[in-house]
Amino acid sequence: MRSNLAQTFGVNLRGVIDLLSHHLYSSPRVYVRELLQNAVDAVTARRLFAEADGQAGERVPARITLECPEHTGDGTLRVRDTGIGLAEAEVHTLLSTLGGTSKRDELGFARRDFLGQFGVGLLSCFLVADEVRLVSRSARGGPAVRWTGRADGTYTVEVDDSAQDEVGTTLTLVPRADGAHWTEYDTVAPLAAEYGSLLPYEVRVVGAAGPAVITAAELPWTRAAVETTAGYRERLAGYCREVFGFAPFDSVPLEFGAVGLSGVAFILPAGAHPGAKQAHRVYLKRLLVGTSIEGLLPDWAYFVRCVVDTSSLRPTASREALYEDETLLAVRDALGERLRDWLVRLAAAEPDRAGALLAAHHMGIKSLALVDDELLGLAERWLPYETTRGVMPLRQFRRSHPTVLFTPDVDEFRQLAPVAAAQDIGLVNAGYAYDTDLLRRLGERDGPSTARRVEPRELLAALGRPDEATAAAHARALAAAGRVLAEHDCEATLREFDPMSLPALLIADADGARRQDAAAARAEAAADPLWSDLLGLLADDGSGAAQRLVLNTRNPLVARLAEVDDAALLESAVRALYVNALLQSHRPLRPRDTAALTGSFLDLLDRAIGR
C-alpha cells in the first residue's frame, strides 16, 4: 500500500503574473493607483515605526515623487518614497512571494493601518512594464538592497550599500514598447491626480517642466470654520458638477465616526431610472478606489450619488469594488437612515421643494414608504396619483372620498374611470409600480376602510337599471346577445348610466372566470373519478360568464336596437358593440374576438352599402 505523502502545487509563475496583472484589473491605468498605495503604506509604516521607537511620527518626512520619462531621460518611470524601506530578508519574503505584503504582522503593525491587504499590487506594474527594478534602504538599518523582477517570473536580489543613501524606496518601471505611453507625464499626472489628490502625504509628479504637487490640503466636503451655509452649499454644488457633471438638487453631508466614514451625498435634480447604476466615488484612507462603486446605498436610493472616504470598508483584491461584509451592510443601513431623515426634515422645513423632489424621484420614495410610516405620510401628502378627479395626492383625494377605491390595472382604470366619474364614484389608478402596495399599507396604518381594491361588479351594482318598458323593448336584443356572446364567455345586461356617449362597458367578473376555470378542470378530470369528485366538492352553485357586456340604454345607438327586427342585424350589432368595448378595455384580442371584429365589420359594411 502506498503512503499518502503531502504534495505541493506546481505553479507556473509567469502564468500567474499574467493572470493577476492582466485579468485582475480592468485597465492598465490602475497601476498608478497601486504604486501610490504601496508608497503611502510605506510612509505610514515608517511613521508607526518611529512612534513605536519613541519618536514623533509626524516629523518623519512624507513625500512621494513620480518622475516621468521626460524627467528621467532614460525612458523609465521612477517612483520615490520616504517610507520604511525593506531589508534583504524582507525583499525575499515580501516582494518575491505572491500574496506576501509588508502590511501584515511581520512588521508588527495592524493591517487596518494600511491601504494594501492582498500583496498583489506590485504585479500591476507588469500591465505596462516588462521589468521592475527596486532599490530600498530600511529604517531598521542594514545595507541597501536591489531587487529586479521580470514579467517571465524571474527575479534577482543583490546587496548594494551604495545604491541609495536615504531611507526609503525607489521603484523603476521599464515600460514595454506598447506600454510606453502609460508612463508619460501627460498620462501619469492626470491619473495620479485622480487617484491620489486627497492623500494625506505630499505627492509630486515631475515632468519636463519640473515638479507639480497634485495633493490637496483638505477634503473637498470639509466645511471651513469661517464658511457660511450658503457658501458651503454652493461650493459642494460646484464640486458635484466637477466630479459627476450635474448640478445637484441638494447636498447632504455624511459623517459616521464609528465606521470612519465622511463624505457627501448629492441628490439628482431630475428623475433617474430605478435600475440605473448608482456609481459612487469611494476613497479608502483618502486613496480613490473607484468612480463607479455600487452597493454603498440601499437600492431605493438610486437617485443619490455619493463621494465618501472610509477607513473601515474593505476593497476586493482588484480594489475596484467593495467587499460585501457586515461592515458594508451596517454602513449601507446608516447612510439610508441619514437620507431618510433628510427627506423628513426637508418635508417639514421646505414643503414645496419636498414636493418637487418626490415628484422627480417618486419610484425610490414609494419603495421606501412601503416599510417606513413617516415616508408613507410624505408619499400620501405629495406623490401624485391618477384619479377620477384628476391628478392629485392621495391626501387631497381623501378629503372628498374618505375610502380610496382603487384598481390595480391601468387599462381597467381607463375603462372604468369615465363611468365612475359620471356616477360620482372616486377611483384611483394603482396600476403603476408600488401603488397597490402603498394603498394596502395605507389601509394597514389607518384601518381597512381607508383603501380597498374595487371590483368591477361593484361599479355594475351602482349603475341604474332601466324601467320595465325599456327592458321589455330590448328583449330581442338581449336574446341576440345571448346567442352571440356565449362563445366569448360573456353575458349581456342592461343598465342606464352616464356618459351617454358610451354605448357599452365590458366588465370582468372574477367569480364567473373562476367558475369557467372550474368547469373546464372538471371536464378534463372526468376520466379520473378521484379528481372529478374532488373538483365537484370545490364547485359552487353560481352560474355566469367571465365577462359582462353592460349595454347603456341611454346611448342612442343602443336605444335603436329595440327597433331592429332583423335577427342577423342584431347579432352583428351586438358583436360590434362587444369588440368595441373589448378594445376600449385594452385587453388582448383572442382569435375568436378577431373573427368577431372582422365578421361584424364586413356584415355591417355590406348592409350599409346595400346588396
GIFENFEN-V285176 format. One record per residue. N is the residue number from 0. OMEGA is omega as a letter, one per 40 degrees, with the letter a starting at -180 (none if undefined). D_LAST is the distance of its C-alpha to the last C-alpha in Angstrom with 1 decimal. Layout:
((N	OMEGA	D_LAST) (N	OMEGA	D_LAST))
This chain:
((0	a	102.3) (1	i	101.5) (2	i	102.1) (3	i	99.2) (4	i	100.4) (5	i	98.5) (6	i	96.9) (7	i	95.7) (8	i	92.4) (9	a	92.5) (10	i	91.1) (11	a	90.1) (12	i	91.2) (13	i	89.6) (14	i	86.3) (15	i	86.7) (16	i	87.5) (17	i	84.4) (18	a	82.2) (19	a	83.6) (20	a	83.9) (21	a	80.6) (22	i	78.3) (23	a	79.7) (24	a	79.0) (25	a	75.8) (26	i	77.3) (27	a	80.8) (28	a	81.0) (29	a	82.1) (30	i	85.5) (31	i	86.7) (32	a	85.9) (33	i	87.8) (34	i	90.8) (35	i	90.8) (36	i	90.5) (37	a	93.5) (38	i	95.6) (39	i	94.9) (40	i	95.7) (41	i	99.0) (42	i	100.0) (43	i	99.1) (44	i	101.2) (45	i	104.2) (46	i	104.1) (47	i	103.9) (48	i	106.8) (49	i	108.8) (50	i	108.2) (51	i	109.2) (52	i	112.4) (53	i	113.2) (54	i	112.1) (55	a	109.7) (56	a	106.3) (57	i	105.0) (58	i	107.9) (59	i	106.7) (60	a	105.1) (61	a	101.3) (62	i	100.0) (63	a	97.3) (64	i	97.1) (65	a	94.6) (66	a	96.1) (67	a	93.5) (68	i	94.3) (69	i	94.7) (70	a	97.7) (71	i	99.1) (72	a	99.0) (73	i	98.7) (74	a	95.0) (75	i	95.3) (76	i	94.1) (77	i	96.8) (78	a	96.4) (79	i	99.5) (80	i	100.1) (81	a	103.1) (82	a	102.2) (83	a	104.3) (84	a	104.4) (85	i	104.8) (86	a	107.9) (87	a	108.0) (88	i	107.3) (89	i	104.4) (90	i	102.9) (91	a	103.1) (92	a	101.7) (93	a	99.0) (94	a	97.8) (95	i	98.0) (96	i	96.4) (97	a	92.6) (98	i	91.9) (99	a	95.3) (100	i	95.5) (101	i	98.3) (102	i	96.6) (103	a	97.5) (104	i	100.6) (105	i	102.8) (106	i	103.6) (107	a	104.0) (108	i	101.2) (109	a	98.1) (110	a	94.9) (111	a	93.2) (112	a	95.3) (113	i	93.6) (114	a	90.2) (115	a	90.3) (116	a	90.0) (117	i	89.1) (118	i	91.6) (119	a	89.0) (120	a	88.7) (121	a	91.2) (122	i	88.9) (123	i	86.4) (124	a	88.8) (125	i	87.9) (126	a	84.4) (127	a	86.0) (128	i	89.5) (129	a	91.1) (130	i	94.4) (131	a	95.5) (132	a	99.1) (133	i	100.6) (134	a	104.1) (135	i	105.2) (136	a	108.3) (137	i	108.3) (138	i	109.5) (139	a	111.4) (140	a	113.6) (141	a	114.2) (142	i	113.6) (143	a	110.4) (144	i	108.1) (145	i	105.7) (146	i	102.5) (147	i	100.3) (148	a	97.0) (149	a	94.7) (150	i	91.1) (151	i	92.3) (152	i	93.6) (153	i	97.3) (154	i	99.6) (155	i	103.3) (156	i	105.5) (157	i	108.9) (158	a	111.4) (159	a	112.2) (160	i	114.1) (161	a	113.9) (162	a	110.1) (163	a	109.6) (164	a	112.1) (165	i	109.9) (166	a	108.3) (167	a	104.6) (168	i	102.3) (169	a	101.0) (170	a	98.0) (171	i	97.2) (172	i	94.0) (173	a	94.0) (174	i	90.4) (175	a	88.6) (176	a	87.7) (177	a	84.0) (178	a	84.8) (179	a	87.2) (180	i	84.8) (181	a	84.6) (182	a	88.3) (183	a	88.3) (184	a	89.0) (185	i	85.5) (186	a	84.0) (187	a	86.7) (188	i	87.3) (189	i	83.6) (190	i	83.4) (191	i	86.8) (192	a	85.7) (193	a	82.4) (194	a	84.1) (195	a	87.5) (196	a	87.4) (197	a	88.0) (198	a	90.8) (199	i	94.0) (200	a	96.2) (201	i	96.5) (202	i	94.4) (203	i	95.0) (204	a	93.2) (205	i	95.4) (206	a	94.2) (207	a	95.7) (208	a	95.9) (209	a	97.7) (210	i	96.9) (211	i	94.0) (212	a	93.9) (213	a	90.4) (214	i	91.1) (215	a	90.6) (216	a	93.1) (217	i	90.8) (218	a	87.5) (219	a	84.7) (220	i	83.7) (221	a	87.3) (222	i	87.8) (223	a	91.0) (224	a	93.4) (225	a	93.1) (226	i	89.3) (227	i	87.3) (228	a	84.1) (229	i	82.0) (230	i	83.7) (231	i	83.4) (232	a	79.6) (233	i	79.2) (234	i	81.2) (235	i	79.2) (236	i	76.0) (237	i	77.4) (238	i	78.4) (239	i	74.8) (240	a	73.4) (241	a	76.0) (242	a	75.3) (243	i	71.6) (244	i	70.2) (245	i	68.8) (246	a	70.2) (247	i	70.3) (248	i	69.0) (249	i	72.4) (250	a	75.3) (251	i	76.7) (252	a	80.3) (253	i	80.9) (254	i	84.4) (255	a	85.2) (256	a	88.8) (257	i	88.8) (258	i	86.7) (259	a	88.1) (260	i	84.8) (261	a	84.3) (262	a	81.5) (263	i	78.6) (264	i	75.0) (265	a	72.5) (266	i	69.3) (267	a	66.3) (268	a	65.0) (269	a	61.3) (270	i	59.1) (271	i	59.7) (272	a	57.6) (273	i	58.9) (274	a	59.2) (275	i	61.2) (276	a	64.5) (277	i	67.4) (278	i	69.7) (279	i	73.0) (280	a	76.2) (281	i	79.1) (282	i	82.8) (283	a	85.3) (284	i	88.7) (285	i	87.5) (286	a	86.4) (287	i	82.7) (288	i	80.9) (289	a	77.5) (290	a	74.9) (291	a	71.9) (292	i	73.4) (293	i	71.0) (294	a	71.7) (295	a	74.1) (296	i	71.9) (297	a	69.6) (298	a	65.9) (299	a	64.8) (300	a	67.0) (301	a	64.8) (302	a	65.0) (303	i	68.8) (304	a	70.9) (305	i	74.6) (306	a	77.7) (307	i	80.5) (308	a	83.9) (309	i	85.0) (310	a	88.1) (311	a	86.9) (312	a	83.5) (313	i	83.7) (314	i	82.0) (315	a	80.8) (316	i	82.8) (317	i	80.8) (318	a	81.4) (319	i	77.8) (320	i	76.6) (321	i	78.0) (322	a	79.1) (323	i	77.2) (324	a	80.1) (325	i	81.1) (326	i	82.4) (327	i	79.1) (328	i	77.3) (329	i	79.8) (330	i	79.5) (331	i	75.7) (332	a	75.9) (333	i	78.5) (334	i	76.4) (335	i	73.3) (336	i	75.4) (337	i	76.7) (338	i	73.3) (339	i	72.1) (340	i	75.1) (341	i	74.5) (342	a	70.9) (343	i	72.2) (344	i	74.9) (345	i	72.4) (346	a	70.2) (347	a	73.3) (348	a	74.8) (349	a	71.9) (350	a	68.7) (351	i	66.7) (352	i	67.5) (353	i	66.9) (354	i	63.4) (355	i	62.7) (356	a	64.0) (357	i	62.0) (358	a	58.8) (359	a	59.5) (360	a	60.7) (361	a	58.9) (362	i	58.2) (363	a	61.9) (364	i	62.8) (365	a	60.2) (366	i	61.5) (367	a	65.1) (368	i	64.2) (369	a	63.1) (370	a	66.8) (371	a	68.6) (372	a	68.6) (373	i	69.8) (374	i	67.1) (375	i	64.6) (376	i	65.8) (377	i	65.3) (378	i	61.8) (379	a	61.0) (380	a	62.5) (381	a	61.2) (382	a	58.2) (383	i	54.9) (384	i	52.0) (385	a	48.4) (386	i	48.0) (387	i	45.7) (388	a	48.3) (389	i	48.2) (390	a	50.4) (391	i	53.9) (392	a	56.8) (393	a	56.9) (394	i	60.0) (395	i	58.3) (396	a	55.2) (397	i	57.5) (398	i	59.0) (399	i	55.9) (400	a	54.7) (401	i	57.8) (402	a	55.8) (403	i	53.8) (404	a	50.5) (405	i	49.1) (406	a	46.4) (407	a	47.3) (408	a	44.0) (409	a	42.8) (410	i	39.1) (411	i	39.7) (412	a	41.6) (413	i	39.0) (414	a	36.4) (415	a	38.8) (416	a	40.8) (417	a	38.5) (418	a	38.3) (419	a	42.1) (420	i	43.1) (421	i	41.2) (422	a	43.1) (423	i	46.4) (424	i	46.7) (425	a	48.6) (426	a	47.3) (427	i	48.7) (428	i	47.1) (429	a	49.5) (430	i	47.3) (431	a	49.5) (432	i	52.7) (433	a	55.5) (434	a	53.7) (435	i	53.2) (436	i	56.7) (437	i	58.2) (438	i	56.6) (439	i	57.9) (440	i	61.3) (441	i	61.2) (442	i	60.7) (443	a	63.6) (444	a	65.8) (445	i	64.9) (446	a	63.7) (447	a	60.6) (448	a	59.2) (449	a	59.2) (450	i	56.1) (451	i	53.7) (452	a	50.3) (453	i	47.6) (454	a	45.2) (455	a	41.5) (456	i	41.7) (457	i	44.5) (458	i	42.2) (459	a	39.8) (460	a	42.8) (461	a	43.4) (462	a	40.0) (463	i	39.8) (464	i	38.2) (465	i	35.9) (466	a	37.4) (467	a	36.8) (468	i	34.4) (469	i	32.1) (470	i	32.4) (471	a	31.6) (472	a	28.5) (473	a	27.2) (474	i	28.2) (475	i	24.6) (476	i	23.7) (477	i	26.9) (478	i	26.2) (479	i	22.8) (480	i	24.7) (481	i	27.4) (482	a	25.1) (483	a	23.4) (484	a	26.5) (485	a	29.0) (486	i	28.3) (487	a	29.1) (488	a	32.4) (489	i	31.3) (490	i	31.6) (491	i	30.1) (492	a	32.3) (493	i	32.2) (494	i	34.5) (495	a	34.9) (496	i	36.3) (497	e	36.6) (498	a	35.2) (499	a	32.5) (500	a	30.2) (501	a	30.1) (502	a	27.4) (503	a	28.7) (504	i	31.8) (505	a	32.2) (506	i	35.8) (507	i	37.6) (508	a	39.7) (509	i	42.7) (510	i	43.9) (511	i	40.5) (512	i	40.5) (513	i	44.0) (514	i	43.1) (515	i	40.3) (516	i	42.8) (517	i	45.4) (518	i	43.0) (519	i	42.1) (520	i	45.8) (521	i	46.7) (522	i	44.2) (523	a	45.6) (524	a	49.2) (525	a	48.7) (526	a	50.7) (527	a	53.7) (528	a	55.2) (529	a	57.2) (530	a	54.4) (531	i	52.1) (532	a	54.8) (533	i	55.5) (534	i	51.8) (535	i	51.7) (536	a	54.6) (537	a	52.8) (538	i	49.6) (539	a	49.2) (540	a	47.8) (541	i	44.9) (542	i	41.3) (543	a	38.2) (544	a	36.1) (545	a	37.0) (546	i	34.6) (547	i	33.6) (548	a	30.4) (549	i	31.8) (550	a	29.1) (551	a	30.5) (552	i	30.0) (553	a	31.3) (554	a	28.3) (555	a	25.9) (556	i	22.8) (557	i	24.5) (558	a	25.7) (559	i	22.2) (560	i	21.4) (561	a	23.8) (562	a	21.5) (563	i	18.4) (564	a	18.3) (565	a	15.3) (566	a	17.3) (567	i	14.6) (568	i	13.8) (569	a	17.6) (570	i	18.2) (571	i	16.0) (572	i	17.7) (573	i	21.0) (574	a	20.6) (575	i	19.8) (576	i	22.9) (577	a	25.0) (578	i	24.4) (579	i	25.0) (580	i	28.2) (581	i	29.1) (582	i	28.9) (583	i	30.9) (584	i	33.6) (585	i	33.9) (586	a	34.1) (587	i	33.1) (588	i	29.8) (589	i	30.2) (590	a	28.0) (591	i	26.2) (592	i	25.7) (593	i	24.2) (594	i	21.8) (595	i	20.8) (596	a	20.4) (597	a	18.2) (598	a	16.1) (599	i	15.7) (600	a	15.0) (601	a	12.2) (602	a	10.6) (603	i	11.2) (604	i	10.1) (605	i	6.6) (606	a	6.8) (607	a	8.7) (608	i	6.9) (609	i	3.7) (610	none	0.0))
